[in-house]
Structure formats: C-alpha cells, structure tokens
Amino acid sequence: MKLLLDENLSRRTVAFLLDSFPESTQIALLGMENADDRAVWDYAKTNHFVIVTKDADFFEMSNIYGQPPKIIWLKTGNQSKAATINALLTNQQAIETALLDEDKACIEIYR
C-alpha cells in the first residue's frame, strides 16, 4: 500500500514510512503543493495511492465520488512529525485490514 500525504503533513515524514509503505510520497514532493483537492484526488486514483490527511475534505469527496482512492484520516490534532509517523506505523495492520480486507473507503486514526 502506498500513501500520498496531504499538503498539511510534512514531506520529511515520507522517508520514515517507506519500509512499511513503499512508494509513498507527499504532495509537495510531486510538485503539487498548489493543486486543489480534486487534482490530488484524481492523481491518487490514477496512481493507486491511499490519501493521508488531517482534514475532512477527502472524506467528503469519498462520500460523493466513491472509491478509489481510499482515505486515512488522521484525527490526531496538531502533533509532531514523530507522532504522525508513529500513528501510521503502529496502526499499519489496522489500516491494511480496514482498507484492503474489509474494503472500507476510510479509516480514522485517533491519538
């Protein structure tokens, strides 16, 4: 599973996720830092990414357009890069179970 981190998540996070989530990237690393949500959505869909975000926009889009892409919604508030990395890595099994095995459109991760 490869992740596409939304603009509101640090691009420096990606390097720490690659062993568990190969081919993951972040919006700015793709040169899309000024892209609107629909362009990000379309890119994720075309390139088979799961979008990781801290806001409701992509969840709302999934209710309108369906899946793919799937969404990881980090409901963790403002936190450090290390805490974001930890949240994704410690929940990797739950993420894979929800999005792959159970075919859910979105998984919400809390503190």
C-alpha positions as CSV (number, residue, x, y, z in Angstrom):
1,M,0.0,0.0,0.0
2,K,1.4,3.4,-1.0
3,L,0.5,6.5,0.8
4,L,0.0,10.1,-0.6
5,L,0.4,12.5,2.3
6,D,-1.7,15.6,2.0
7,E,0.0,19.0,2.0
8,N,-0.7,19.5,5.7
9,L,1.7,16.7,6.6
10,S,5.4,17.1,6.5
11,R,7.3,15.8,3.4
12,R,10.0,14.8,5.8
13,T,7.7,12.1,7.1
14,V,7.9,10.1,3.9
15,A,11.4,8.7,4.4
16,F,10.4,7.1,7.7
17,L,7.4,5.4,6.1
18,L,8.9,3.8,3.1
19,D,9.9,0.5,4.7
20,S,6.3,-0.1,5.7
21,F,4.6,1.8,2.9
22,P,6.8,1.5,-0.2
23,E,6.5,4.1,-2.9
24,S,4.7,6.6,-0.6
25,T,5.2,10.3,-1.2
26,Q,3.8,13.7,-0.3
27,I,2.0,16.4,-2.4
28,A,4.9,18.9,-2.4
29,L,7.4,16.2,-3.4
30,L,5.3,15.7,-6.6
31,G,5.3,19.5,-7.3
32,M,1.5,19.6,-6.5
33,E,1.6,21.9,-3.4
34,N,-0.8,24.4,-5.0
35,A,-3.1,21.7,-6.5
36,D,-6.7,21.7,-5.5
37,D,-8.3,18.7,-3.7
38,R,-9.8,17.4,-6.9
39,A,-6.5,17.3,-8.7
40,V,-4.9,15.4,-5.7
41,W,-7.9,13.0,-5.7
42,D,-7.5,12.3,-9.4
43,Y,-3.8,11.8,-9.0
44,A,-4.2,9.4,-6.1
45,K,-6.9,7.5,-8.0
46,T,-4.9,7.2,-11.2
47,N,-1.7,6.2,-9.5
48,H,-3.2,3.9,-6.9
49,F,-2.4,5.9,-3.7
50,V,-4.2,6.0,-0.4
51,I,-4.6,9.6,0.7
52,V,-3.4,10.5,4.2
53,T,-4.9,13.7,5.5
54,K,-5.8,15.7,8.7
55,D,-9.0,17.3,7.3
56,A,-12.4,16.2,6.3
57,D,-12.2,17.3,2.6
58,F,-11.2,14.0,1.2
59,F,-13.6,12.0,3.3
60,E,-16.4,14.2,2.0
61,M,-15.1,13.6,-1.5
62,S,-15.2,9.9,-1.0
63,N,-18.9,10.2,0.0
64,I,-19.6,11.9,-3.3
65,Y,-17.3,10.1,-5.7
66,G,-16.8,6.7,-4.0
67,Q,-13.5,4.9,-4.0
68,P,-10.7,4.7,-5.1
69,P,-8.8,6.4,-3.7
70,K,-9.1,5.3,-0.1
71,I,-8.5,7.7,2.8
72,I,-6.6,7.6,6.1
73,W,-8.0,10.4,8.2
74,L,-5.6,11.4,11.0
75,K,-7.8,12.8,13.7
76,T,-4.9,13.4,16.0
77,G,-4.8,17.2,16.2
78,N,-1.6,19.2,15.9
79,Q,1.3,16.8,16.6
80,S,4.9,16.4,15.8
81,K,6.3,14.6,12.7
82,A,7.4,11.8,15.0
83,A,3.9,11.4,16.4
84,T,2.4,11.3,12.9
85,I,5.0,8.6,11.8
86,N,4.2,6.6,15.0
87,A,0.4,6.8,14.4
88,L,0.8,5.4,10.9
89,L,3.3,2.7,11.7
90,T,1.6,1.5,14.9
91,N,-1.7,1.3,13.1
92,Q,-0.4,-0.3,9.9
93,Q,-2.2,-3.6,10.5
94,A,-5.5,-1.9,11.3
95,I,-5.1,0.3,8.2
96,E,-4.4,-2.7,5.9
97,T,-7.3,-4.7,7.5
98,A,-9.8,-1.8,7.1
99,L,-8.8,-0.6,3.7
100,L,-7.8,-3.9,2.0
101,D,-9.5,-6.8,3.7
102,E,-12.7,-5.0,4.7
103,D,-12.7,-2.7,1.6
104,K,-13.7,0.4,3.7
105,A,-13.3,3.7,2.0
106,C,-11.8,5.5,5.0
107,I,-10.1,4.7,8.3
108,E,-9.9,7.3,11.1
109,I,-6.9,7.2,13.4
110,Y,-7.1,8.9,16.7
111,R,-4.4,9.6,19.3
